[in-house]
């Protein structure tokens, strides 16, 4: 269990991340408008800012634990997932009405 102080720190970090995403959108929107207004025939130079800042935001999201809000963590491609899918498909096909869970899943 997390203490209240730790939870407050995580929420503050999440708030800072959200503010960074808002700043990212505003600044890059302005840069794209500048490009559209003055130099739309040239190369799309705001892509460099978008790419670098976007990568930094992804790293920050991972560091603060916010990445799982964007890409939910799924336990797939492991042995438990494989067994679960096999049972699920067997139930759908009515080959086996119910297969008892394995010992590993009971431990969870």
C-alpha positions as CSV (number, residue, x, y, z in Angstrom):
1,X,0.0,0.0,0.0
2,X,1.2,3.5,-0.8
3,X,1.2,6.2,1.8
4,X,-0.8,9.4,1.3
5,X,2.4,11.3,0.8
6,X,3.6,9.0,-2.0
7,X,0.2,9.2,-3.7
8,X,0.3,13.0,-3.5
9,X,3.8,13.0,-5.2
10,X,2.5,10.7,-8.0
11,X,-0.5,12.9,-8.5
12,X,1.7,16.1,-8.7
13,X,4.0,14.3,-11.2
14,X,1.0,13.3,-13.3
15,X,-0.3,16.9,-13.1
16,X,3.1,18.2,-14.4
17,X,3.0,15.7,-17.2
18,X,-0.5,16.8,-18.3
19,X,0.7,20.4,-18.2
20,X,3.6,19.4,-20.4
21,X,1.3,17.8,-22.9
22,X,-0.8,20.9,-23.0
23,X,2.3,23.1,-23.6
24,X,3.4,20.6,-26.3
25,X,0.1,21.0,-28.1
26,X,0.0,24.8,-27.8
27,X,3.6,25.5,-28.8
28,X,3.6,23.0,-31.7
29,X,0.2,24.4,-32.9
30,X,1.7,27.9,-33.0
31,X,4.8,26.6,-34.8
32,X,2.7,24.9,-37.4
33,X,0.6,28.0,-37.9
34,X,3.8,30.0,-38.4
35,X,5.0,27.5,-40.9
36,X,1.6,27.6,-42.7
37,X,1.6,31.4,-42.7
38,X,5.1,32.1,-43.9
39,X,6.8,29.1,-45.3
40,X,4.4,26.4,-46.4
41,X,6.3,25.7,-49.6
42,X,9.5,24.9,-47.8
43,X,10.2,21.8,-45.7
44,X,8.0,21.2,-42.8
45,X,10.5,22.3,-40.1
46,X,8.2,22.0,-37.1
47,X,8.5,18.2,-37.5
48,X,11.9,18.3,-35.7
49,X,10.4,20.0,-32.7
50,X,7.4,17.6,-32.7
51,X,9.6,14.6,-33.0
52,X,12.2,15.5,-30.3
53,X,9.7,16.9,-27.8
54,X,7.3,14.0,-28.5
55,X,10.0,11.5,-27.7
56,X,10.9,13.4,-24.5
57,X,7.2,13.4,-23.5
58,X,7.1,9.6,-23.9
59,X,10.1,9.2,-21.7
60,X,8.7,11.5,-19.1
61,X,5.4,9.6,-19.2
62,X,7.2,6.3,-18.7
63,X,9.3,7.8,-15.8
64,X,6.2,9.2,-14.0
65,X,4.2,6.0,-14.6
66,X,1.7,7.9,-16.9
67,X,2.6,5.7,-19.9
68,X,0.1,3.1,-18.6
69,X,-2.7,5.6,-19.0
70,X,-1.8,5.9,-22.7
71,X,-0.9,2.3,-23.3
72,X,-2.5,0.1,-20.7
73,X,-0.3,-2.7,-19.4
74,X,-1.5,-6.1,-20.6
75,X,0.0,-9.4,-19.6
76,X,0.2,-11.0,-23.0
77,X,2.6,-13.3,-24.8
78,X,3.4,-15.1,-21.6
79,X,2.5,-18.6,-20.4
80,X,-0.5,-17.5,-18.3
81,X,-1.9,-15.5,-21.2
82,X,-1.6,-18.5,-23.6
83,X,-3.4,-20.8,-21.2
84,X,-6.1,-18.3,-20.6
85,X,-6.7,-17.9,-24.3
86,X,-6.8,-21.6,-24.9
87,X,-9.4,-22.1,-22.3
88,X,-11.4,-19.1,-23.6
89,X,-11.5,-20.5,-27.1
90,X,-12.3,-24.0,-25.9
91,X,-15.2,-22.6,-23.9
92,X,-16.5,-20.6,-26.9
93,X,-16.4,-23.8,-29.1
94,X,-18.1,-25.8,-26.3
95,X,-15.4,-28.5,-26.6
96,X,-14.9,-28.4,-22.9
97,X,-17.6,-26.6,-20.8
98,X,-15.2,-25.7,-18.0
99,X,-11.5,-26.3,-17.6
100,X,-10.2,-25.7,-14.1
101,X,-7.6,-23.0,-13.8
102,X,-4.0,-24.1,-13.6
103,X,-2.0,-24.0,-10.3
104,X,-0.2,-20.9,-11.4
105,X,-3.4,-18.9,-11.9
106,X,-4.7,-20.1,-8.5
107,X,-1.6,-18.6,-6.9
108,X,-2.5,-15.1,-8.3
